[in-house]
Amino acid sequence: MPIDIVLSLNRGLMRPMVTLVNSIVANASQPEALRFNVAVPAVAEDVAAFERLADLRFPDRAFEIRFAPAALSPWIADYVAARRGKPLDPRIGQAMNYARFDVARLFPDLGTFLYLDADIVVLGDVAPLFAPGTLRRRLAAVPQLFTGLLYFRKPLVGWRAGMSMPRPFNAGVYLSDISAWGEALDRELVSIFDWDRRHGYKLFSLHTEPLMNLAFKDYQHLDKRWNASGYGNHPLVARLLKRPVEKISVLHWSGGHFKPWRDRSTAYADLWWRYDLGPLPEGL
């Protein structure tokens, strides 16, 4: 059985994607079992660019990597455009963030899969996550330290829903099974979208993370080593979150705009650069 990794990103994250893939392969006990499933903008030029990049950076790869052009389902694209208050450019990162909800359409042959944001390096073997019996619910993720009430710009409206999420998860890393991403989930998302519409699309403080937590309230908790997150915050905050590297399997620069490929003073930046394979080839 393949060890399926799902990514969803645009061309602005090509170099971080290579670094992430390289980190997973370098630490894998079964690199030949890895299969990377990457959703990219549904633009022929972009798909070709990603395919060329994979061939240039991993020419003799033992693993599989495939790219799917991700044109959002109309009902998702309409919701995102309404939230933005303007037409949606399918090539922007926000569009690709929502492409996660189309995973069953893009990659219908998946079984269990691990979804990862691009601002990540993996420092351990991901194979244990795919051992039989590891995934016991529809989705597994690492809980955060705050309440789901923080996801609501209108906390009084969202009080009951927020209180039902005492430990929401960071949606940049999760383990799931494709069977959980069918019509039942679509109906649940449509209901959440409609709730937001009734409040002028001003209900949520973030985009996909509140939606994910509302749809998967019953998620299974993973050990915190599988998403050491928050290192994209201001350096003073990131410093407070630091922990011994040996206790980290997934290192995640979430929470802000401090990314190691932009600023080498970012927390744990040396670990990102360890797996970097250099600037993008000319023309990409």
N, C-alpha and C positions, 0 to 999 in steps of 0.2 A: 504494500500500500504506500502511495506517495505521502510525503510530509509536505502538506500544502501550506504555502505562505501567500497571503493576499495583500496586495498593495494597491493604492489608488492615488495617482499623482499626475501633475502636469510637467511640462518641460523645465519649469523653474526648479524642479527638484531632481533633475537627472543625476547630478553628481552625488547628492546624499543617497539616492537610490542605489548607486553602485557601491558606495561605502557600506550601506546596510546589508546588501546582498553578500558582499565580501566578508563581512563580520559573521554572518550566519554560516556561510560555507566553511570559513576558517575554523569554526568551533564545532562543526557537525561531526558526529560519530558515523553518520551515514550520508555523506554529501551526495552520493548517487541517488538517494531517495528523495532529495529535495525537489520540489516543483514550485516555482514562483509564478504567481498568477497576478498580472499587473494590469489594472484598469487605467487607460490613458485617454486623452481627449479623442473624440471621434472625428479626427482630421487626418487624412491620409498622410500628409507631411509629418505629423507628429508621430503616428504609429511607425512609419519608416525610420524616423530618427531614433526612437527607442530601440527598435530591432537592430539598427546599425551599431548603436552604442553597446548593446549586449554582446554582439559579435566581436567588437573591437576590444572590449574590456575582459571578456571571458571567452576567448577563441577556442580553447580546448576543454570546455566545461564538461563535467560529468553529470551535472544537474540539468534540469529543464527550466526554461524561462519562456513564458508566452505572454503576449500583449493583446488585450481586447479593447477595441474602440468603444468607449463608454458614452453613448448619447443617453442622457437621463430619460427615464420613462416620463411621458408628458405630464402626468399628475405630480411627479416630483419636481420637474423643471418649472411648472407653473407656480408651485408653492415657493420655491427658492426665489423666483423672479418677484413674486408678491412681497416676500420679506425684504428683498433688496430695494423694491420700489422702482425697478428698471429692468429692461430685458437682460437675460442671463447670457453671458459669453461662455460657451461650453469649454473654453480652454483655460479658464481661471481656476485657481486652487479651490475656491469655494464650491464650484460645480463638481470637481473631482471628490471633494469631501462627501458630498451627498451620493456619489456613485456607489458607495458601500451598500446602499439599500437595494441596488440592482444586482447584487452579487450572484443570485441564483439564475438570473437571466444571462449574465456575462460568462459565468463558469458553472454550468449546470451539472458537470460531472464531478464536482467536489464532494468530499465527505466531510470529515473533520478538518477545520482549517484554522490557522492563526492569522489574525489581521494585525498589521503593524503600520503605524504612521512612518513617514520618511525621516523624521528627526530622531532617529534611534540607531544605536549599535547594539548588537547582541553579543554578550560576553560568555555565554554558555551554550551547551548543546540543547536544542529545542526538542529533540526526540522524546524525552520523558513526558512532554505534554501530550504526545500522541499515543502513549501506552494505553492499552485497553482499560477502561474503567476510570480514566482520569477525568473525562468530561461526563458529568452526571446530570447536568441540566442543559437548557437550551444554549446558555452562554456562560462562560467563566471569565472573570477579570479580577483585578486587584482593587479593593475598596480604598476610597480616599478618606480624609479625616474630617471633611465638612458635611453638612446636611444638604439634601437636595433642594432646600428652600433657596439656596444661593443661585439656582438656575432660573429663578423667576424674577422678572423685572416688576411684576405685580404680585408680591408675596401673599397678599390677602386672597387673591383669586387662586393662587397655586398652593395655598396652605395645606390642604388635605393631601394633594399629590406630593408636595415637597416633604411632608412629614412621613409619607410612606417610603421615602428613600433616605433613611438615616445615614447610610454609608454608600453614596453613589460611587460608580467606578469611572476611571478615566477611560474614555472611549478610543484612545490611541493604541491600545493593546487588548485584544480579547481572543479567546478560544471559543469556537462555535461549530455547529454542524449545519450543513446546507439545508437539512430538513426543517430547520427553524426559520427559514427565510422565504416562505411561500405566501400563499394568498391570505392566510390568517394574519400574518405580520403586516401585510399590505393594508388590510382592513383596519388594523390597530393604528397604523401610521396615518391613514386617511382621517381617522377620528381625532388624532392629536393635531393634525394640520388644521382641521376644521375648528377645533377649540382655539387655536392660535388666531385663525381668521376672525372669529367672533370678537377677538380683542385687538383687532387692528394690526395683527402680526407684530404685536409689541409685548407678547407674553414672556418670551424666553430671553435670557441674557446671553446665551451662546447658541450655536447652530445645531450641529448633530448630536452633541453630547447629552443635552436634556432629552432629546427624542429617543436616543438609545436607552437611557436610564428609565424612561417611562415605559418603553416597550419591553424591557428586560428587567423589571423590578425583582424578579425571583432569581437573579443571577447567582452563580456559584462563586464563592470567594477563592481566589488563588493566593498563594504565598506572595508577599510583597517583593520578593526578589525578581518576580516576573514583570514588574513595571516600576522601576525606580524612577519616578517622574518628578517634574517641577524644575528641572535644571535649566529651562529656558527663561526662568524668572530673573529679576534683577540679581546681580552677583551676591549682594548681601543676603537675599532670601535663599538663593541656591546654596550658599555656603552653609546655612543652617540645616539644609536638607541632606548634606553629604553623609555618606555611610561607607564602611569598608568595602572596597571593590570586590572582595571575595564573597560578599553577600548580595551581589548584583548579577543577574542573568540578562536582564533587559534594561538598558540605560536610555532614558528618554528625556530629551530637552524640550519638554512641554511647558506650558504656563506663561509664555511670553515670547519676545522676539530675539532673545539672545541665543544664537545658534553657533556651534563651534566652527563651521565653515566660514562664518563671517567675522568671528572674533575669537582669537586664540586664547583670550583670558577667560572665556566662558568656563564654568565648572566642568571638569573632566574632559576638556577639549582635547587633551593629549590622547585619550582613548579613541576619540573619533578619528583623529589624524593617523592613528596606528593602522586603520583599515582603509584609509583614503587611497585611491589609485591615481590621483592626479587630476589636473584640469581636464575639462571635456575636450575631446579631439576637435580639430578645426572643422568648422561647418556645422557643429552641433550646438 
